[in-house]
Amino acid sequence: MADQDLNYSLQAVATDKRLPVPDLNYRPPKPRRYRPHIALIGCGGISADHLRACRAAGYDVLALCDAFIERAEKRRAEFFPAAAVCADYRQVLDRKDVEVVDLALHPEARAPILRAALEAGKHVLSQKPFVADLALGRELVELAARRGLKLAVNQNGRWAPYLAFIRETIAHGLIGETATAEVSINWDHTWTRGTPFEDLRHLILHDFGIHWFDAVASFFPGRTALRVSAATQLCPGQQMKPAMLAQALIEFENGLATLSFNGHCRHDQRERITVAGTSGVVRSHGAVCANDFIRLETADGACEPKLEGRWFDEGFQGTIGELLCAIEEDREPLNGAKENLRSLELCFAACHAADTGSPQTPGAVARVE
């Protein structure tokens, strides 16, 4: 073949065909009739988002509990003036009129209370990350199953509009089978300096990154992850204790996912996601946790839907609403703890891979410090 017959250039080919915006159910779910009494245990910073979401959705929060009772009283005044307050979680679990418990506590304090709530016959929404030990997570999943209870995890990113829309395009086969998923986030996470978060060794991969490990798990539904490689580094000039730069590569059979995080970026802070399948591509970009541009392209054309809502509050409405729907319909919630263990396996493997410099098998790394 003559050289002039070869085309070495890389050319982007954009379609001018318009694809109708698909009617996908990416909005937070709500039960048809089930409206149980809910109690919140743990009234720290994130609890405001839990309560704001419940109030917006019309759910009844009957009791608020925190070891520092003034925090519970503050949340009562802000969101549910008629709620009871207490400092001892056992008072909440003893109440027969409380059916669902929302645990907004850190993992170490949460685990024994989560177990006690299940043993008391309560359905539970657990804050994320669900557990720091996979064996404990499996034990809690089995306990919930034995008691006929629903156990879900507050992976609120699952109902961030752009992440939910991407997940639904995949679930409906609009882009075929996922081949690659790319996540790139540059933002300023140095607000955690001087807080307990700064003491987390894997602040980026674990505490922050779990949202996107969970998203990637949902982008490869039913697919087994084979290996995870990862690395972390200090950002030049950073004053934070934990490494603020991190990346991970997840190998699936016939698929790859890459995650890149820069938590020390002061300029043009952006989140970008691209999922390419065998018959289409869906991508989004915009402000971190608030992507406002999304494009779906297939052989039939392309569309750029304008999505409704945002991560805060819809994400939190989604986690509690999906749990209530699962209770009403007697099925496993989309954000069920059993499914979330798959996301944790990816996250734990990434943390250990970064520590050892060697690829890890998801599920083989039992815990993260």
Steps between C-alpha positions, in 0.01 A plus 500: 500500500641838403571752775256743349221246556558497874323745728692549822291786628259471791172661411196549719179419317194665652148403406247763396208265547273588790410223740181539704579537868424160655241489776711361782398479863802673654304699760489400869241226561214540746280229652137495385340485845756391758582784740673357807629683804874566460765569763839658434795399718799730461436874464837617371571705188363263235177446695366832370496356146320186621235703678458756224440216253245333727315826551494576127368151423234520772639220717430497874807520726371416844819503708852646494787358700858610565743439785527881516133573548537868412577392143175302488312799638656725237388269217151477652467878498625515140296221342247306711377707797267223620769230513614348827868533591727279708867426562472120537438308177340217697205726574443524125530126442254429786229702328239280331382787282839535326529271198801645316826622648739730312852462642710807417806396699863424416572128433664418836215641709237383255565124485377398849197728476419366153506147638283601794249670267462184290464288812228742614311434177568831326567555131825696467657760274872503575729793426785430260759350493284210623773312691879493533504118504339283232442210742302730728306630200405148391401415857267801518351418160428145619349627826263729310399214270432267795284762667313579179622861505629737234851639542606778262799733473492877455689491168324822408699541179284227348224762467713794398313580176794455264627179664148357513439589134825331394410191702154485344634530143714194571219310674273558198765383254526837324879484464532123488744322731736732687858488371663792683409744774718804569461724805719810545447744787704809586379693805614659827457259791730692733200616703562176695826636644478511878192274509484129590492428125865604475596198711360259240787332316291454188289813518479518120469137390282385790292772663453710186563245227243247622231695313674439169603142571130447565410680176748292301359180651156607373646579155613137469185324629549131572862512383775355719802721560824307451772733630546848641818707474538836675744769608498803726743793519542822692419808296794742466489746786207341682465556875250216554598172667343251253598480134265719301574343160365155420416280206366149446465257211235229523520205262181319407479220249472693171490832680706765677416781742737781593461749783720807544473734800679826577366627831746790512392688188420869544412588141241388242359241738320243288354152491497307174350157433495302176349153464551333163304190408480268203229711335523846648663751733361705787704774663457783745702789636460801722554611856608228743196305623283724281562413135257703290591375151423152375510354150383164372611390153414180312482396134148649496618847597583711803314694767596731785225469760437770759473311824292605798631521853844481656702272726398699810209433584388245238783260580392478863132478404597209276671291766221523758227484234646187342519332842134582568401372153691177561319452832162571339569266206693239705807498277869580528571876474722623219727643770481182707791412726558170321551681169710767671753238610597472134584871496696467824699211355619730221580781742686281750700336221598845368615618843714189552636517146610858564670394826680199351562607142350170382165425329239352732207265448167651612367309797844379607570818700285453808521841659629854470660696782 
